Amino acid sequence: MNSHPTWLPILLIYTPAFLVGCDLLYLGRRRRVGAEPHCRQCDYLLIGITSERCPECGMARSPANIVYGDRRRRRAAFVTGWLVLGTSVCLGGYSLYSNVQWYEHIPTFLVLRDLQSARLATAQKAWTELMRRDAAGSLSGQTRDVLANFALARQARSLRPANAFDTAVVDYLANQFVAKALAPAQSKAFLDQMMKLSLEVRPKVKAGDDVPYFMSCQWWTSTQLIMTKVAVAGIAVDDKTDPTPASGSVTGRTGGVVDRSAIPASECHALGKHTMGVNMQLSVLTQQPTGGPMAPVYTGVRTVTADFDIEPADSSIIKPVFDPAMAAGVKAAIATSAFAYNRQSRTVGGRINITSAPTDLAFDVFFRYAGSEVRAGSVGFSTKSSSEYADQQSNRLHFQFIAAMPIPPAWVDIVLRPSDSFARQTLDLYSFWNQEVVIPNVPVKQ
């Protein structure tokens, strides 16, 4: 609801002032004072004139064409009238302009044009106004159809985390779906676009290696009327289903399933092209009019596939790289932070961050101290995707020290040793820096 004054109280406030100004202007108009005769047309003084016509303009000097007295203005009333009139017009006009929601009175076709604006603020303003008109029941069926198609197009290209506009648009679609106000084709598109499923597989894999893949599934709608349940229905290679597919499900209005894993080499060893497929089951549950638990109104299975090739075991699909001109850039791209030792769990944690490296990197990581080395994990970097790799979540490394290994000192050396095997475990590393990098004197908080 609009909290500003409407046009009626504004008129009630400023109309009296406007009328007072008009009255003062009328009182301040020129009036004739005295008895001297003047020509009505040109105001020429006719004293002593004996001719039948005005010597100035030639009008006949008849009683009807003669007026008496000098024209004089009441200056105080005239000036005051203009001041009151001008003030009432300016203040009243400004109040009408600033306090009345003129956008509510714009024709709907112009608001729909604003809805297509590339400026988010303009499109969001138009959407809010159209929702107000829709709630008031003033939109035609054709306009509501345009709104649904716009919302579907917005849903198709929106990603999480979504802005407030995308959230409102998807909620509108969900509410229309629950109310059965969408056309069948629109309902199908809404459900098809509710879950975004993607799959990446390493394109070239050496025979005998596991096949790395990354699967991502996201869905979202914040309305209280819909709940979504997603489960992995099966993983298959060349239409052969994994005998131990992922199990369980995730339920919520917003959520995601991410699986970074690998197909065992034993399940895919034949040379040549292969296809991996992931089946995700989507169930949509809605609140029933009679209350009680939510009931499913839609269940469907979505499939996404990706191809990869198995190369001979003796093939050189990964190329070691060393260029002395890049050495300084490689070392500058690697930074460490927040390494600390936990005495209770006997673990060391920390971060190795890699940014803007001049070439692809794949390293096994070692701690060097007290004359010994402890393997810490693996990290890498791809120049193609500007992404970091690690054999642990993110690139945070945790290690459990064996009892015979001494507690690390306050400073250790971190050794990054080139690793062909780790490069083969990533999605897109086909080359790696083939030179050891040592980061000396890395602080470890005790």
Protein Blocks (a to p, Z undefined) as FASTA:
>chain_A
ZZbdcfklmmmmmmmmmmmmmmmmmmmpccdedjbdcdfklopafehiabfbdfknopac
dfklpcedjddddfklmmmmmmmmmmmmmmmmmmmmmmpcfklmgcfklmmmmmmpmblk
lmmmmmmmmmmmmmnopacfklmmmmmmmmmmmmmmgccdddfklmmmmmmmmmmmmnop
acfklmmmmmmmmpccdddddfbacehiacddddddddddfbfkbccddddfbdceehia
cfbbcedddddfbdcddddddddfklombgcjdddddddddddddddfkgpjdddfbdcd
dddddddddddfkbcfbccdddfklmmmmmmmpccehiacdfklopacdddddehiabdc
dddddddeehiacdfbdcdddfklopacdfbehjbdcddddfklccddfbdcddddddfk
lmmmpmklcbdcfbdcddehiacdZZ
